Amino acid sequence: MINRILSLLIVLITFSCTQVAPPEPVMPLPSERQLAWHEMEFYAFVHFNMNTFSDMEWGMGDESPELFNPTELDCRQWARVCKEAGMKGIIITAKHHDGFCLWPSEYTEHSVKNSPWKDGKGDVVQELSDACKEYGLKLGIYLSPWDRNHAEYGNGKYIEYLRNQLSELMTNYGDVFEVWFDGANGGTGYYGGANEERRVDKLTYYDWENTYKIIRELQPNAVIFSDAGPDVRWVGNEHGFAYPTTWSNLMRDEIYGGMPEYSGKYSMGQENGTHWVAPEADVSIRPGWYYHKYEDHKVKTLPQLLDIYYNSIGQNSSLLINFPVDTRGLIHEKDEEQILKLAAAIKADFANNLAAGKKAEATNIRGNAKKYKAENVTDGNADTYWTTDDGVVKASISIDLGAETEMNRLLVQEDIRLGQRVKKFTVEAYTNNVWKEVASETTIGGKRILRLPEFKATKIRLNVLDAKACPVISNIELYKAPKVIVEPQIIRSKDGMVSIQAFDQGLDIHYTLDGTEPTSKSNKYTGEFKLQTKATVKAIVVDVEENKLSPVTLAEFDVPKTNWGMAGEYKNEERSDVIFDGDPQTAWSVSKQKPVDFIVDLGEILNLTGFKYLPDQGRWDPDIIINYELYVSQNGKSWGKPVSSGEFSNIKNSPVWQKKEFNTTTGRFIKFRALTSTSENDRVGIAEFDIITE
């Protein structure tokens, strides 16, 4: 018996000696709640509140609860759209800066309980909570620290009020996955009728440590978002983009909500950051966060949404896309259409993992142990990983695809349970017995996705060139994403050069100049060309491999603007010629009390029959012209009566190209007079101005 025991002990000791210890964690590390949040990855923001009905972005706090009256509110529709889009949760603006509450808070009368909606018996937060449960989504809560309605904002009584409302939201609506605190704090407001400006010390006023304790006690699994975390941080912009170098590590104790220098100094994270506070990229599907009818034509396109996806989730960030729910209480049809296009494109891009189950080898394997073998990166198991011996921070891992394979996407992940490590890496493709570099990047983190030009290879190699400690790579995936076939963009510059651009690479463009429908046999676009005459340009994108055609883009061009320029008061005004550059995304504005005269020198005498005007397309349009007069002159001095006058009807709600025609008039100079506008400020802006000739 003694001999058998000794033999067993020897076997156990021998076995234990062969075990290779895992790498030591590289601090900081994510908590369990943060790891659960990382799995969320893609979720929705819903901005729906008093601003929806006041047509503002930031209400003043003096709005009457009577304004809040959605006619078809349906949180189940929100949840359905988000679920179909592949999102995993919804964060609702329970209270924005104006202080109006979407739930019947017992601590204020400024809430849904005093609105006509459902005779004051409704609760938007409860309806959304129920809808999220039905559709398998998680619920998040946005609660503005700033309250422009509350009389006590700025003193200690308001902090008690804020915490009471936070407790209501954390107690009455089930599990919450994220609590969202905005960085906007203090300024002008109603404040119970004081109508004044109030400033607070952003660093100390909210006593965040004790405010956060309420969340930790009532919703221990919820992450807390703000500029400074403590769990999730703002990415530093509202475009939805993270950065080519994005660390989850943050010097958290140096930051506070609303910090002016945050975006430029801290938003990318820091390699030597003291706390794990990963970024969240937030962006609205429209220019504004709240619904405005005048933005119905500005919903982001599929190419724009794909850029956002790859520059957020593909750069070590989560993605929070906002839906400005409309006055009906629904996600607008155009918003739904575009987000579902994104969902379909993402599904197609990642439909077939070319690296799944493929053989792999590495230049170094930790202790030569099977537990850390190279094939762990292709096994589809998030709990396994390839790693190297301690001190080895430069190593390579290659995947054998077995045959020549075409691809254009690479996805790579670190096992962040052991910290973020990689500081620099490259990707190489093995083709015709030669390794060729196809990418050179910096950080990886929870997920890095590279969009690459299409190429063929039999092997792929990831080279870690530098890391904080031995690299820990859990997953590598390869894909051939289909090309994005959307209508091309046609622009003619001021000097008459026409450019036609497709969103994706490797596609053909065909066009016509006579107004006929283009086909794959029409003129093939090979580069910009000069067009010095009137013409109707139509173009399509063609994917030759898949035999797919895009919808047709049409652009009608009148005489070229080569010799055009501003005359009169703004003759030498800087950037004024952008209104002739053919690009609707550029604009020029002036600051002057109306009426304002824009005088254009056409450079030659023309027979004019009309004009076209495009308002500034930016989010914060300086001013949109409503009432106008248009004059024509031979010499720029004698103007006579206007050849056209009137209004651009409904232009505030539909700020698209406006076209006005008139009887044929001969002249060289045009005076476009702005009489009234959509707002009362002293600015007038124009994106594009054009003429119609005989």
HUBELVEN-V827401 format. One record per residue. PHI is phi as a letter, one per 30 degrees, with the letter a starting at -180 (999 if undefined). Layout:
BEGIN
PHI
PHI
END
This chain:
BEGIN
999
d
d
d
d
d
d
d
d
d
d
d
d
d
d
d
d
d
d
c
d
d
d
d
e
c
d
d
b
d
d
d
d
d
d
d
d
e
d
d
i
b
a
c
c
b
c
a
a
e
e
e
c
c
i
b
c
b
d
d
j
c
d
d
e
d
d
d
a
d
c
b
e
b
d
d
d
e
d
d
d
d
d
d
d
i
d
c
a
b
c
c
d
d
b
c
d
d
i
d
c
d
b
d
d
d
c
a
c
d
a
d
d
c
c
d
d
h
h
i
c
d
a
d
d
d
d
d
e
d
d
d
d
d
c
i
c
c
c
b
b
c
b
d
d
d
b
d
c
d
d
c
e
j
b
d
d
d
d
d
d
e
d
d
d
d
d
e
d
d
c
c
b
i
d
b
c
a
c
c
c
d
d
d
b
i
l
d
a
d
h
i
j
d
h
b
c
b
c
b
d
d
d
c
e
d
h
e
e
d
d
d
e
d
d
d
d
c
b
d
c
d
d
c
c
a
e
c
i
d
c
b
c
d
d
j
a
c
c
i
c
d
b
e
c
b
c
d
d
b
d
d
d
c
c
b
d
i
d
e
c
e
e
d
c
b
d
d
i
b
e
c
e
d
b
d
b
d
d
b
c
c
a
c
d
b
d
c
d
c
d
b
e
d
c
d
c
c
d
d
d
e
e
d
d
d
e
d
e
d
c
c
e
d
b
i
b
d
b
c
c
c
c
d
e
d
d
d
j
b
d
d
e
d
d
d
e
d
d
d
d
d
e
d
d
d
d
d
d
c
d
b
d
d
c
e
i
d
d
b
b
b
d
a
b
e
h
h
c
d
e
c
d
d
d
d
d
c
d
i
c
d
c
c
a
c
b
c
d
e
i
c
c
b
a
b
b
b
c
c
d
i
a
d
b
c
a
a
b
b
c
b
b
c
d
d
d
c
j
d
b
d
c
a
a
b
b
b
c
c
b
h
i
b
d
b
d
c
a
b
b
c
d
c
i
d
a
b
b
c
c
c
d
d
a
c
a
c
b
b
b
c
c
d
c
a
a
d
a
e
d
b
c
c
a
b
b
b
b
c
d
d
d
d
c
b
e
d
c
c
b
c
d
e
d
i
d
c
b
b
b
c
d
c
d
i
c
c
b
b
b
b
c
c
i
d
d
d
b
d
c
d
e
d
d
c
l
d
b
d
b
c
b
d
a
c
c
b
b
b
c
b
c
d
d
c
h
c
b
d
d
d
c
b
b
c
c
c
d
d
c
e
c
d
a
d
b
i
e
c
e
c
d
d
i
d
d
d
d
c
d
i
c
d
d
c
a
b
b
b
c
a
d
d
d
b
c
c
c
c
c
d
i
a
d
b
c
c
b
l
b
b
b
c
d
e
c
d
d
c
d
d
l
c
d
c
c
b
b
b
c
b
b
d
b
i
b
c
c
i
d
d
d
a
a
k
b
c
d
h
d
d
d
b
d
c
e
c
b
b
c
b
d
e
b
c
a
c
c
b
c
c
c
c
c
b
b
d
b
c
d
c
b
b
b
b
d
b
b
b
b
c
c
d
END
